[in-house]
């Protein structure tokens, strides 16, 4: 049955999926032993490792772009100008994104330091 142009069976299916996801996220309770131990499926994310990996990716992109630019300027036929320009743009965008993230982190740090306790 369609309600306002939307199939109600699709809505029911979506609601069932949401309920199943909510049930999975709630820890199960054992009436005799208290709360059951949740399964450890996800590993703990370490901020410093994620930051280092991101910076390494940016450095790698810049290095690749520089190497391709040097090969092209030396006359290497295996490197196209379009490939060089695309790799340089990727490196530039990733660097600009990193700078923006750094600016947000510095701004958040300054805001936290200005908070009164």
LUMNU-759964 format. One record per atom (N, C-alpha, C): x, y, z; atom name. Coordinates in steps of 0.2 Angstrom, whole numbers, plus 5000, padded with zeros to 4 digits. Layout:
<nodes>
+------+------+------+------+
|    x |    y |    z | atom |
+------+------+------+------+
|    X |    Y |    Z |   CA |
...
+------+------+------+------+
</nodes>
This chain:
<nodes>
+------+------+------+------+
|    x |    y |    z | atom |
+------+------+------+------+
| 5004 | 4994 | 5000 |    N |
| 5000 | 5000 | 5000 |   CA |
| 5004 | 5006 | 5000 |    C |
| 5003 | 5011 | 4996 |    N |
| 5007 | 5017 | 4995 |   CA |
| 5003 | 5023 | 5000 |    C |
| 5007 | 5026 | 5004 |    N |
| 5005 | 5031 | 5008 |   CA |
| 5009 | 5038 | 5006 |    C |
| 5005 | 5042 | 5003 |    N |
| 5009 | 5048 | 5001 |   CA |
| 5014 | 5047 | 4996 |    C |
| 5014 | 5042 | 4991 |    N |
| 5019 | 5041 | 4986 |   CA |
| 5025 | 5037 | 4989 |    C |
| 5024 | 5034 | 4995 |    N |
| 5030 | 5030 | 4998 |   CA |
| 5026 | 5023 | 5000 |    C |
| 5030 | 5018 | 4998 |    N |
| 5027 | 5011 | 4999 |   CA |
| 5028 | 5010 | 5007 |    C |
| 5023 | 5008 | 5010 |    N |
| 5023 | 5007 | 5017 |   CA |
| 5027 | 5001 | 5019 |    C |
| 5027 | 4996 | 5014 |    N |
| 5031 | 4990 | 5016 |   CA |
| 5039 | 4992 | 5017 |    C |
| 5041 | 4997 | 5013 |    N |
| 5048 | 4999 | 5013 |   CA |
| 5049 | 5003 | 5020 |    C |
| 5044 | 5006 | 5022 |    N |
| 5045 | 5010 | 5029 |   CA |
| 5045 | 5004 | 5034 |    C |
| 5041 | 4999 | 5034 |    N |
| 5041 | 4994 | 5039 |   CA |
| 5047 | 4990 | 5039 |    C |
| 5050 | 4989 | 5033 |    N |
| 5057 | 4986 | 5033 |   CA |
| 5062 | 4990 | 5036 |    C |
| 5062 | 4997 | 5035 |    N |
| 5067 | 5001 | 5037 |   CA |
| 5066 | 5002 | 5045 |    C |
| 5060 | 5002 | 5048 |    N |
| 5059 | 5002 | 5055 |   CA |
| 5062 | 4995 | 5058 |    C |
| 5061 | 4990 | 5055 |    N |
| 5063 | 4983 | 5057 |   CA |
| 5071 | 4983 | 5057 |    C |
| 5074 | 4986 | 5052 |    N |
| 5081 | 4987 | 5052 |   CA |
| 5084 | 4991 | 5058 |    C |
| 5080 | 4997 | 5059 |    N |
| 5082 | 5001 | 5064 |   CA |
| 5082 | 4998 | 5071 |    C |
| 5076 | 4994 | 5072 |    N |
| 5075 | 4991 | 5078 |   CA |
| 5080 | 4985 | 5079 |    C |
| 5082 | 4982 | 5074 |    N |
| 5087 | 4976 | 5075 |   CA |
| 5094 | 4980 | 5076 |    C |
| 5096 | 4985 | 5073 |    N |
| 5102 | 4989 | 5075 |   CA |
| 5102 | 4991 | 5082 |    C |
| 5097 | 4994 | 5084 |    N |
| 5096 | 4996 | 5091 |   CA |
| 5097 | 4990 | 5096 |    C |
| 5094 | 4985 | 5094 |    N |
| 5094 | 4979 | 5099 |   CA |
| 5102 | 4976 | 5099 |    C |
| 5105 | 4976 | 5093 |    N |
| 5112 | 4974 | 5093 |   CA |
| 5117 | 4979 | 5097 |    C |
| 5115 | 4985 | 5097 |    N |
| 5119 | 4990 | 5101 |   CA |
| 5118 | 4990 | 5108 |    C |
| 5113 | 4988 | 5111 |    N |
| 5111 | 4987 | 5118 |   CA |
| 5115 | 4981 | 5121 |    C |
| 5118 | 4981 | 5126 |    N |
| 5121 | 4975 | 5129 |   CA |
| 5115 | 4971 | 5132 |    C |
| 5116 | 4964 | 5131 |    N |
| 5111 | 4960 | 5134 |   CA |
| 5112 | 4959 | 5141 |    C |
| 5106 | 4958 | 5145 |    N |
| 5106 | 4957 | 5152 |   CA |
| 5105 | 4950 | 5154 |    C |
| 5109 | 4947 | 5158 |    N |
| 5108 | 4940 | 5160 |   CA |
| 5105 | 4941 | 5167 |    C |
| 5099 | 4938 | 5168 |    N |
| 5096 | 4939 | 5175 |   CA |
| 5100 | 4936 | 5180 |    C |
| 5104 | 4931 | 5179 |    N |
| 5107 | 4928 | 5185 |   CA |
| 5114 | 4931 | 5186 |    C |
| 5117 | 4933 | 5181 |    N |
| 5124 | 4936 | 5181 |   CA |
| 5125 | 4943 | 5180 |    C |
| 5120 | 4947 | 5180 |    N |
| 5121 | 4954 | 5178 |   CA |
| 5121 | 4955 | 5171 |    C |
| 5125 | 4960 | 5169 |    N |
| 5126 | 4961 | 5162 |   CA |
| 5131 | 4957 | 5158 |    C |
| 5130 | 4954 | 5152 |    N |
| 5134 | 4950 | 5148 |   CA |
| 5140 | 4954 | 5146 |    C |
| 5145 | 4951 | 5145 |    N |
| 5151 | 4955 | 5142 |   CA |
| 5150 | 4956 | 5135 |    C |
| 5151 | 4962 | 5132 |    N |
| 5150 | 4964 | 5125 |   CA |
| 5156 | 4961 | 5121 |    C |
| 5154 | 4959 | 5115 |    N |
| 5159 | 4956 | 5111 |   CA |
| 5164 | 4962 | 5109 |    C |
| 5171 | 4960 | 5109 |    N |
| 5175 | 4965 | 5107 |   CA |
| 5177 | 4964 | 5099 |    C |
| 5173 | 4967 | 5095 |    N |
| 5174 | 4967 | 5088 |   CA |
| 5178 | 4972 | 5085 |    C |
| 5178 | 4978 | 5088 |    N |
| 5181 | 4984 | 5085 |   CA |
| 5188 | 4985 | 5089 |    C |
| 5193 | 4987 | 5086 |    N |
| 5199 | 4989 | 5090 |   CA |
| 5199 | 4996 | 5092 |    C |
| 5202 | 4998 | 5097 |    N |
| 5202 | 5005 | 5099 |   CA |
| 5206 | 5009 | 5094 |    C |
| 5203 | 5014 | 5092 |    N |
| 5207 | 5019 | 5088 |   CA |
| 5211 | 5023 | 5092 |    C |
| 5218 | 5024 | 5090 |    N |
| 5223 | 5028 | 5093 |   CA |
| 5223 | 5034 | 5089 |    C |
| 5222 | 5040 | 5092 |    N |
| 5222 | 5046 | 5088 |   CA |
| 5229 | 5048 | 5085 |    C |
| 5235 | 5046 | 5089 |    N |
| 5241 | 5048 | 5086 |   CA |
| 5243 | 5043 | 5080 |    C |
| 5241 | 5037 | 5080 |    N |
| 5242 | 5033 | 5075 |   CA |
| 5238 | 5035 | 5069 |    C |
| 5232 | 5037 | 5070 |    N |
| 5228 | 5039 | 5064 |   CA |
| 5231 | 5046 | 5061 |    C |
| 5233 | 5050 | 5065 |    N |
| 5236 | 5057 | 5063 |   CA |
| 5243 | 5055 | 5059 |    C |
| 5247 | 5051 | 5062 |    N |
| 5253 | 5049 | 5059 |   CA |
| 5252 | 5046 | 5052 |    C |
| 5247 | 5041 | 5051 |    N |
| 5245 | 5038 | 5045 |   CA |
| 5243 | 5043 | 5040 |    C |
| 5239 | 5048 | 5042 |    N |
| 5236 | 5053 | 5038 |   CA |
| 5242 | 5057 | 5035 |    C |
| 5246 | 5059 | 5040 |    N |
| 5252 | 5064 | 5037 |   CA |
| 5257 | 5060 | 5033 |    C |
| 5257 | 5053 | 5034 |    N |
| 5261 | 5049 | 5030 |   CA |
| 5258 | 5049 | 5023 |    C |
| 5252 | 5048 | 5022 |    N |
| 5248 | 5048 | 5016 |   CA |
| 5249 | 5054 | 5012 |    C |
| 5249 | 5060 | 5016 |    N |
| 5250 | 5067 | 5012 |   CA |
| 5257 | 5067 | 5010 |    C |
| 5262 | 5065 | 5014 |    N |
| 5269 | 5065 | 5012 |   CA |
| 5270 | 5061 | 5006 |    C |
| 5267 | 5055 | 5006 |    N |
| 5268 | 5050 | 5000 |   CA |
| 5265 | 5053 | 4994 |    C |
| 5259 | 5056 | 4994 |    N |
| 5256 | 5059 | 4988 |   CA |
| 5260 | 5065 | 4986 |    C |
| 5263 | 5069 | 4990 |    N |
| 5267 | 5074 | 4988 |   CA |
| 5274 | 5072 | 4985 |    C |
| 5277 | 5066 | 4988 |    N |
| 5283 | 5063 | 4985 |   CA |
| 5281 | 5060 | 4978 |    C |
| 5276 | 5057 | 4977 |    N |
| 5274 | 5054 | 4971 |   CA |
| 5273 | 5059 | 4966 |    C |
| 5270 | 5065 | 4967 |    N |
| 5268 | 5070 | 4963 |   CA |
| 5275 | 5073 | 4960 |    C |
| 5280 | 5074 | 4965 |    N |
| 5286 | 5077 | 4964 |   CA |
| 5290 | 5072 | 4959 |    C |
| 5290 | 5066 | 4960 |    N |
| 5294 | 5061 | 4956 |   CA |
| 5291 | 5061 | 4949 |    C |
| 5284 | 5061 | 4949 |    N |
| 5281 | 5061 | 4942 |   CA |
| 5283 | 5067 | 4938 |    C |
| 5283 | 5073 | 4942 |    N |
| 5285 | 5079 | 4939 |   CA |
| 5292 | 5079 | 4936 |    C |
| 5296 | 5077 | 4940 |    N |
| 5303 | 5076 | 4938 |   CA |
| 5304 | 5072 | 4932 |    C |
| 5301 | 5066 | 4932 |    N |
| 5301 | 5061 | 4926 |   CA |
| 5298 | 5064 | 4920 |    C |
| 5293 | 5068 | 4921 |    N |
| 5290 | 5071 | 4915 |   CA |
| 5295 | 5077 | 4912 |    C |
| 5298 | 5081 | 4917 |    N |
| 5302 | 5086 | 4914 |   CA |
| 5309 | 5083 | 4911 |    C |
| 5311 | 5077 | 4913 |    N |
| 5317 | 5074 | 4910 |   CA |
| 5315 | 5071 | 4904 |    C |
| 5309 | 5071 | 4902 |    N |
| 5307 | 5068 | 4895 |   CA |
| 5305 | 5061 | 4895 |    C |
| 5303 | 5058 | 4901 |    N |
| 5301 | 5051 | 4901 |   CA |
| 5295 | 5050 | 4898 |    C |
| 5294 | 5046 | 4893 |    N |
| 5288 | 5045 | 4889 |   CA |
| 5283 | 5041 | 4892 |    C |
| 5285 | 5038 | 4898 |    N |
| 5280 | 5033 | 4901 |   CA |
| 5275 | 5038 | 4906 |    C |
| 5277 | 5044 | 4907 |    N |
| 5273 | 5049 | 4911 |   CA |
| 5269 | 5054 | 4907 |    C |
| 5263 | 5054 | 4907 |    N |
| 5259 | 5059 | 4904 |   CA |
| 5258 | 5065 | 4908 |    C |
| 5257 | 5071 | 4904 |    N |
| 5256 | 5077 | 4908 |   CA |
| 5250 | 5077 | 4912 |    C |
| 5244 | 5074 | 4909 |    N |
| 5238 | 5073 | 4913 |   CA |
| 5239 | 5070 | 4920 |    C |
| 5243 | 5064 | 4920 |    N |
| 5244 | 5060 | 4926 |   CA |
| 5248 | 5065 | 4931 |    C |
| 5253 | 5069 | 4928 |    N |
| 5257 | 5073 | 4933 |   CA |
| 5252 | 5078 | 4936 |    C |
| 5248 | 5081 | 4932 |    N |
| 5244 | 5087 | 4934 |   CA |
| 5239 | 5084 | 4939 |    C |
| 5236 | 5078 | 4938 |    N |
| 5231 | 5075 | 4943 |   CA |
| 5235 | 5073 | 4949 |    C |
| 5241 | 5070 | 4949 |    N |
| 5244 | 5068 | 4955 |   CA |
| 5246 | 5075 | 4959 |    C |
| 5248 | 5080 | 4956 |    N |
| 5249 | 5086 | 4959 |   CA |
| 5243 | 5089 | 4962 |    C |
| 5237 | 5089 | 4959 |    N |
| 5231 | 5091 | 4962 |   CA |
| 5229 | 5087 | 4968 |    C |
| 5230 | 5081 | 4967 |    N |
| 5228 | 5076 | 4973 |   CA |
| 5233 | 5078 | 4979 |    C |
| 5239 | 5079 | 4978 |    N |
| 5244 | 5081 | 4983 |   CA |
| 5242 | 5088 | 4986 |    C |
| 5240 | 5092 | 4982 |    N |
| 5238 | 5099 | 4984 |   CA |
| 5232 | 5099 | 4989 |    C |
| 5227 | 5095 | 4986 |    N |
| 5221 | 5095 | 4990 |   CA |
| 5222 | 5091 | 4997 |    C |
| 5225 | 5086 | 4997 |    N |
| 5227 | 5082 | 5003 |   CA |
| 5231 | 5087 | 5008 |    C |
| 5235 | 5091 | 5005 |    N |
| 5239 | 5095 | 5010 |   CA |
| 5234 | 5101 | 5012 |    C |
| 5230 | 5104 | 5008 |    N |
| 5225 | 5109 | 5010 |   CA |
| 5220 | 5106 | 5016 |    C |
| 5218 | 5100 | 5015 |    N |
| 5214 | 5097 | 5020 |   CA |
| 5217 | 5096 | 5026 |    C |
| 5224 | 5094 | 5026 |    N |
| 5228 | 5093 | 5032 |   CA |
| 5229 | 5099 | 5036 |    C |
| 5230 | 5105 | 5032 |    N |
| 5231 | 5111 | 5035 |   CA |
| 5224 | 5113 | 5038 |    C |
| 5218 | 5112 | 5035 |    N |
| 5212 | 5114 | 5038 |   CA |
| 5210 | 5110 | 5044 |    C |
| 5212 | 5104 | 5044 |    N |
| 5211 | 5100 | 5050 |   CA |
| 5216 | 5102 | 5056 |    C |
| 5222 | 5104 | 5054 |    N |
| 5226 | 5107 | 5059 |   CA |
| 5224 | 5113 | 5062 |    C |
| 5221 | 5118 | 5058 |    N |
| 5218 | 5124 | 5060 |   CA |
| 5212 | 5123 | 5065 |    C |
| 5208 | 5118 | 5063 |    N |
| 5202 | 5116 | 5068 |   CA |
| 5205 | 5113 | 5074 |    C |
| 5210 | 5109 | 5074 |    N |
| 5213 | 5106 | 5080 |   CA |
| 5216 | 5112 | 5085 |    C |
| 5219 | 5117 | 5082 |    N |
| 5222 | 5122 | 5085 |   CA |
| 5217 | 5127 | 5088 |    C |
| 5212 | 5128 | 5084 |    N |
| 5206 | 5132 | 5087 |   CA |
| 5202 | 5128 | 5092 |    C |
| 5201 | 5122 | 5092 |    N |
| 5198 | 5118 | 5098 |   CA |
| 5202 | 5118 | 5104 |    C |
| 5209 | 5118 | 5103 |    N |
| 5213 | 5118 | 5109 |   CA |
| 5213 | 5125 | 5112 |    C |
| 5213 | 5130 | 5108 |    N |
| 5213 | 5137 | 5111 |   CA |
| 5207 | 5138 | 5114 |    C |
| 5201 | 5135 | 5112 |    N |
| 5195 | 5136 | 5115 |   CA |
| 5194 | 5133 | 5121 |    C |
| 5197 | 5127 | 5122 |    N |
| 5197 | 5123 | 5128 |   CA |
| 5202 | 5126 | 5133 |    C |
| 5207 | 5129 | 5131 |    N |
| 5212 | 5132 | 5136 |   CA |
| 5209 | 5139 | 5138 |    C |
| 5204 | 5142 | 5135 |    N |
| 5201 | 5148 | 5137 |   CA |
| 5195 | 5147 | 5141 |    C |
| 5193 | 5140 | 5142 |    N |
| 5187 | 5139 | 5146 |   CA |
| 5189 | 5140 | 5154 |    C |
| 5184 | 5142 | 5157 |    N |
| 5185 | 5143 | 5164 |   CA |
| 5182 | 5137 | 5168 |    C |
| 5186 | 5134 | 5173 |    N |
| 5184 | 5128 | 5176 |   CA |
| 5181 | 5130 | 5183 |    C |
+------+------+------+------+
</nodes>
